[in-house]
């Protein structure tokens, strides 16, 4: 009687069964069978396909349920799912999450503070993060919001080499904000090959 090969990867099997039908779960009358080496074994009853998988001590896995008839493949399903889970884990590990960092200023910020915040923003952008830059207006400062707009535009201009402004500065309540996103890094150009000096007495090539 066909059986599911067992590996010590219970979590993997839980995920797997939600994706593929395997062995006795396959209730179709006939299937198109692919062998474990990728060979085409033709159309046959599911009982015959299960018999072949059992003889090879492997699993019968439905890989194309929408085909007519469905396509099944003989494979070591536990090993397959373990390798898939390993690849997914590796992909997530290499995936970088882009964060949004925030820089806050006041309309009357002095030059030293401005430069410090600018330096921090440039570091965030170089690391690949987006930056939200905002100016907070207090009291009578609301009468001169253009000062904050000019401040933000100046800030964006000094980051222009490494970042672009997503949207122009926008006033919301007492805060005026803009977002900067890092520019995609272009690969460095290959240096041009130095010209070889001609040997003494060697003539230049004639133009055709």
N, C-alpha and C positions, 0 to 999 in steps of 0.2 A: 504493500500500500504506500502511495507517495507520501513523503513527509517533508516538513520544512526543516532545512538545515539550521541548527541552533548555534549562535555565537553569543558571547557574553556582551551583547550590545542591545539590551532590552529597549533603551530609549530610542535607538536608531530604528528598531523594528516598529515601534509605535508610530514614528513619523512615516516610515516606509509604507505601512499598510494603508495609510490614509491617501497615498499617492498611487500605488500600483496594486493590482490584483495579482496574487501569486498562488500557485499550486491549486488546491481544492477550491479556492475562492473563484476560480475561473469557471463559469457556468455555460459558456458558449458551446454549441454543438461541434463546430470545427474552427480551426485556427490556421494561420500561415506561420510555419515554424522556422526560426533561425537558430542554428546551432551555437554552441558556446565559442566556436572559432570564427563565427560570422558566416558560416556556410548556409545556403538556402536548402531547407529540407522539405519544402513544399507544403501543400494544404492537406490537413489530416484532422481526424477527430481529436477532441481535447484529451480523450482517454489515451490515444496513441502518443500524443505529445507528452503527457504526464509520464507515460511508461518510459519514453526515451530519457526524460530528465532524471527519472529515478535510477535508471541503469547507469547513468553517468554520475550519480550521487550529487546532483545539482538541483536547482529550482526552475520551475516554469514561471516566467514573468510576462504579463501582458504589457507590452510597451507602446502599442498603437491601438487603443480601444475603438477609435473612430473608423478604422479601416474595415473593408468588407472582403474577406473575413478579418477579424482582429488579428494583429501580428503579435506573436509571443516569441520570447527569446529564452534560451536555456542559459542560466548563469548561476554563479555563487552569489545569491542575493544579499546575504549577510555581509559579505566582503564588499559588494557593490555599494551598499548603503553606508557602510563604515567609511569607505573612501570618499563618498559624496559628502558626508557630514564633515570629514576632515578638510575637504576643499572649501566648504562653506565657512568653516571656522577660520581658515587661513585668510579667506577673502575679507571677512569681517575685521580680522585683526589688522589687515593692511589698509582698511578703509578709514579715511580721516574725516572726522566730523568738523564741519566749519562752524566756528562759534562767532557770535556777535559781541564784540567788546564795545564798551561805552566810554567816551571821553566827555566830561562835563566842564563847561567854562562859564564865566560871568562876562557881561559886556565890558567891565572895567579891568579885565585880566591884565597883569603886567607882562612885560616881554619875557622875563625869565620863566614864569609859569607857563606862558604860551609855548615857549620852545621846549619845555619839559614834556608837556602834553603832546606836542607835535612829534617829539622823539618816540614817545610811547606808542602813539598811533602808527607811526612808520614801522615800528617793530612788529606790532600786531599784523599789519598788512603784509609785511615780509614773510610772516609765519603762515600766511594764507587765510587769515580771519577777516571777516567784514568788521567795519568800525562805524558805530553810530556816534556822531559828534553833535552835542547839543549845547545851547546857550540858555541859561535860566535868567529871566527878567524879574526884578523885584521892584515893587512900588512904582516910582516915577520913571523907571527905566523902560516901562511899557510904551512910553511916548516916543522912544527912539529905537524902535526895533530894527531900523536900518543899520545900526551899529553892529548888532548881532549878525545880520545877514552878511555884511562886509567881512566880519570876523571869520565866519564859516567859509566864505568864498576864498579868503586868503589862506585859510587852513587847507582847503582842498587843492589850491594852486600849488602849495608847497609839498603836497603828496602826489602831484600829477604824474611823476615819473613811474610810480609803482601802483597807483590806484586811480580809478575813475569814480566820478560822482554818480550814484544811481538816480537820485532825484535832487532837484534844486532845494535849498533850505525852505522848510515849511513851518509856519507858526501854528502851534496847537496849545491853546491856553496861554501859559506863561513860558512855554518852552519852544524854542526854534531848533529844529533838528535836520540833519542830513545823514545819508548813508554813503560810505566809501567802500568799494569792493576792489580787492587786489586784481591787477591786470595779469592775464596769463603770461607766464614767463616764456620768452622766445629763446630757442636754442642759440647758443653763441655761434657766430659765423666762423667757418674754417679759415685760418689764415692763408693768404695767397702764397703759392709756392714762389720762393725767390728765383729770380732769373739767373740762369747759369751764364757766367761771362764766357764769351767766345775765346777760343785759344788764339794766340797771336798769329796773324796771317790767315785765319779762317774767315771766309767771306760770308756775308749775310745771305740767307736763302732768297732766291729770285722769286718775285711775285708772278703768279700765273696770269 
